[in-house]
Amino acid sequence: MVKLFRYLLFSGFLSVMSQANAASTTCTEWPLWSAYLQRFVQADGRVLDQTGEPDFTTSESAAYTLFFSLVNNDRERFAILLKWVQFNLAQGDLGAMLPAWHWGRKAAGKWQILDANSATDADMWFAYSLLQAGRLWQEPGYTSIGLRMLEQIKANELTTLPAQGPMMLPGPQGFTDGVLSWRINPSYQPLQLLRAFAVFDPLGPWDDMARNTVQMMKAVSPLGLAPDWVLYQSGKGWLPDWQTKSVGSYDAIRVYLWTGMLDDAEPLKPALLQSLSGMQRLLLKKNGALMEKIQTQSGQAAGQAPQGFSAALLPYLQALHDTKNLAAQRRRLDEKKNGNLIGEAPVYYDQMLALFGQGWIEQRFRFSASGQLIPAWPPRCALQ
């Protein structure tokens, strides 16, 4: 009842809060978002995730793009994106079938699903965006799909670790033997989403999972550095991942991003920031230089990180009140650009990390303590 009351109270005052948060923003369009749409999103709603092969699509890129369509109050694009995902990745019904994670062209030339396994991070962002769209736009159809997705996620991607409790597997298949060992991706469990799911599904495992996530990060980050993957073994607990050798890179950078964007009223935020304090120390040690890959057990780092990593760290550094490193990463983002896109040769993932990190810094959106999206929608900018 307390959670339900909190949700209803928040919803009733949403417009006032949104206007207050938007006071420092303008009604101008978002150049990065506009450039991203032109470069990576087709008119039919397909998102081009070009990070390794030409013109393929992942459920992750589609889910993040759906979220930012909501952030930008673009109902038409939201509907187009959702339609493409439903009919190409989920057999026409996203509420009944979790979307395939990989879609593209077969060697013979046919466009189709390349891997039917779903990706939990994308599924969670789909469900979250649908639930928030239903709330903000008062569209019960979106709420219904979102709630049905939550049930699918719980049925197919949730596991219960012995002596630990509920956690999300990265997907339904390929990440556990079901008895002794589980492989977990720490970036797949943003606390904002877990808190929001707890509001819509009060009897679900979401709050327990939030606490377990913090315990996991404390156990697997001895130097305060987030790894891409970790293992959990029955009788042994959390262990380094032998496949990736405890490297933190393209997945782990999102752990800092999600943590930095948490509302200050989130009770677990201080503990998470403490578990991730090694990134700040590493930046100070290297005079702001950001590495592509970090061995999280030894602290050894190598390679120059893409510019999107700098964008992902902006909320984290602001949460730590680290003005020196914050300024350095903001400067790095402006060093090499292609028009309004990040990087001389723009890739999808850099743009998406920048939409999250820069968008948050520019106050284009916020997350409440209960995980609800607070978009900056000045009334004069709202779509009819």
N, C-alpha and C positions, 0 to 999 in steps of 0.2 A: 504493500500500500504506500509506503514511503517513496519508493521509486516511481510508482505511478503518479503520485501527487507532484513529485519533482518534475516529471516529464510534462504534465499538464500545465504546471505553473510556468515552466520554461516556454512552452508553446504559446501560452497566452501573451507573453511579453516579448516574443521573438522580434516583432516588427520594431519595437522601441530599441531593443538591443542592437539589431542590425543597423539601424540608422545611426546609433551612437558610435558603433565601431567603424562606420563608413565616413564619419565626419572628416577624417583626414585624407580620404581618397577622393579622386575626381571622377567625373562622368566619362572621361575619355576611355577609349578601348584599350585593351591590354595588348601591346605590340607583340610580346613574346607568344601569347596565345594565338593571335591572328596569324603570325608567321608559322607557328606549329601546325595549325589547321591547314594552311595552304600547302605545306610541304609533306605532311605525314597522314592526312585524313582525306579519303576519297569522298565524292559526293554521295555515294550510296551508303556511307557509314563505316567502311572498312578502314582500319588503322594500319599503316605500313610500319612494321617494326623491323627496320633494316639494320640489324646488328650482326648478321653472319651469312645471310643468303638473300637473294633479291626478292623483294615484294612479298614477304611472308607476314603473317599476322599472329600475334599471341593474345591469349585472353588477358594477360597482364596489361598490355598496351591499350586494349579496348576498355578495360575496367577503369584505368586511370583517366582515359580521355572522357569516359562517361562522367566521372566525378567532376572533372573540370568544366564540363558542359553545365553541370548543376551550379558550380561556383560562379560561372558567368551568366547564370539565369537564362540559358539558351534552351528553351523547351523543345523547339523544333529539332535541333541537332541531337538532343538527348534521345528523342523518340527515334530518330533515324539510326543512331548508333545502336540503340537497344534492339531495334528490328533486325539489323544485320547480325548481331550476336545471336539472337534467338534462332534465326532461321539457318545460320551457317555453322554455329558451334553447339547449339543445344536442341537440335531436332524440332525447333518450333516452339519450345516451351521451357524457358529458363527456370521456371518454378518447379518443373518436374525432372529436369535433366541438367546436371552441372555442365558447364561449357567445356568443350575440348580445349586444351591449352595451345595447340599448334595447328595452324591452317595455312595451306600454300599450294604450290603446284607440284604435282607428281612428275616424274621423269617423262612420262608419256604426254604431259601437257595439261592434264586435267586438274582443275582447282578443287581441292577437297580438304577434309580433315587429315592431317598427317600423323597426329598422335591424339587418341581419344581420351587419354588420362587428363583429369582436370588439375588445375593449380590452385591451391588453397588461398594464396594471397590474392589472386584475381577474384576468386569466388567471394571472399570477404569484402573486397572493395565493391564488387557488383551489388551484393546484398546491402551494404551500407549506403551506397548511392541511391538505390531504389527506395530504401526506407526513409532517407532524408528527403528525397524528391517527393515522396508521398506526403511527408509532413509539411515541407515548405510550400509546395504547390497545391496542397490539399487534393492530391490525386490518389484515391484509395486503391486504384488498380496497381500502382507502383508499390504501395505498401503491401498489398497481397502477394505480389511476386517476391518482394524482399523477405517476407516472413516464410514463404515456402522455400526460398533458397536457404534460409537459416536452418530449416528442418533437414534439407538435403546435406548441408554442411555437417550438421551434427551426426547424421546417419552414416556419412561416407568418409569424412575427413577428421573426425574427432577420435582421439584415443585416450585411454586412461593409463598413465604410467604407474607401475607398482611403487608404492611408498611416496609417490609424488602427486598424482592426481591428473586432471584433464589437461591435455595439450593438443594443439593442432598438428597433424601430420602435413607434410608439404603437398600431398595428394593422396588419392585413395589407394594407389598401387605403387609398390616399389620402394617403400621407405621403412618397412618393418618386417621382421619374421613372425610378428604376432605373439611372441613368447618371451624372448630374451633381449632383443635389441631394437631400438627405434632411432631413426635419423631425423633430426629436427633442424629447421632453418629459423634462427632467431628473428629475422626480419619479417616473418610471415604473421606476426602477432602484435600489431600496433595496439597499444592500450586504449587509444581513443575509440577504436572500433569495438573492442571488447566491452567498454563501458556503455557505448550506445546500444549494443546488442542486449546488454543486461536490462536496459530500459524497456525495450520491445519484447524481451523474452525473460521475464524476471525469474523463472524457474530453471533457466538454462545454466550452463557451467561457466559463464563468461567472467564473473568476478573472481571465481576460484582460479581461472586460467590467467587472469591478470596477476594475481599474487604468485602463481607458479612461474610466470614469465620473469618476474623480478628475481625469484630464487635461482632460476636457471642462469640469468645473466651474471649474478654474483658468483656462481659456481664455475662458469666457463670463461670468465674474464679476469684472471689473476693479475694482469697488468693494466686492467681498465680498458681493454681493447676488444671490440666485438668481432667474433669469428663469423664466417659465412655459414658454416654448418657445425653441428655438434651431435654427439651420440648420447643416448641414454641406455644403460644396460641394467637389467634386473640384478639386484644385489650389489651393484657398483655405483649406481647413480650417474651423474653427468660426467662425460669424458670427452677429450678432444676427438675430432673427427679424423680418422686415419686416411680417408680418401683425399681430403683437401689439405691435410697436414696443418690444420688450425689457422689457415690463412683467412684474413679479413679483407674483403675487397668489394666487388660490385654488388653483392647482396648485403653485406654488413653495413655499408655506408647508410642504408636506410634505417638501421637501428638508431643511429645518432639523430637522423632526421625526425623520425616519429617521436623520439624522446623530447627533442627540443620543442616540438609543437604542442606538447601536453600543456593543458591549463595549469597555472600555478596552484590551483586548489586541488589538483590530483594528489592524493596522499602518497602515492608510490613514486612520484616524480623525483624527489630528492635521492631516494635509494638507487633509482635507475641512473641518474646523473653521476652518482658516486661510483657505480659499477663501470661507467664509461669514461671515467676521468682521464684515462691514459691517452686518449686522442688529443686532449688539450695539452698535456705534458709533451707529447711527441711534436706537436706544432711549435711549441715554445722552444724545444730543443733544436729543431731544424729551421728556426727563424721563419716560420710560416709555410715552409715547403710541405706539400701534401703528396704522400706516396700512394701509388696504385695498389700495392699489395703489402700487407703487414703480417708477419708471423706473430700471432697474438700470444704465444707462450714465451717467446724470447724477446719480442719487441723489434726484431730486425725488419727493416722496410726496404722496398726496392721499387723502381719504376716511377715515372711521373704520372700522377693521377689525372684523369680527364677533368675538364672544367666543371662538369656536372657535380663532381664530388665536392667542390668548393661551395656550390649552391646548396647541397644537402646539409652542409655543416653550419649554415647561417643561423637557423633557429637554435641549434645546439649551443653555439658560441654566444648567442644572445641570452640564452637561458643561464649561462655561466657568467654573464656580465663581462665577457672577455672582449673588450673593445679593440684591443690591438690585433688579435687574430681575426676578429670579425672584419675589420677594415682591410686586412691583407687578403682575405678570401674574396671580398667584394671587388677589390681591385683586380684580382686574377680573373674574375668573371668578365671584366670589361676589356681584357687584353686582346683577345682574338675573337672576332665575331663575324658572322656572315649575315649582313643585314641586321635583323632583330633576333636571329638565332644564335645559340651558344656554339662557339667553335668555328674554325675556318671550314671544316668539312663536317657539317652538323649531323649528328646521329640522334636517333629517337631518345635514348636513355638520358643523355645529357639534358635535352630539352625538358623531359619529364621531371628530372630532379630539380631543374631550375624553376619549373612551374610550381612545384611544391615549396622549395626553399625561398626563392625570391618572392613568390606570391604571398607567403606567410609574412615575410619581413615587410612587404609593402602593405600589409593588413587587408589583403583582398579576401581573406577568409580566416576564421579561427575555429577552434574546437572548444566547447564548453567542458566543464569538469565532468559532466555526464556523457561526454563524447558527441554531443549534438553539433552539427555543422552550423556555424554562424557566418553567413556570407555577407560581404559588404555590398548591399544592394541599395544605393540611394533611390528613393522613390522615382526621381526623374529619369533614372536609367532602366527601371524595370520594364521587361517586355510585357506586352498585353497578352 
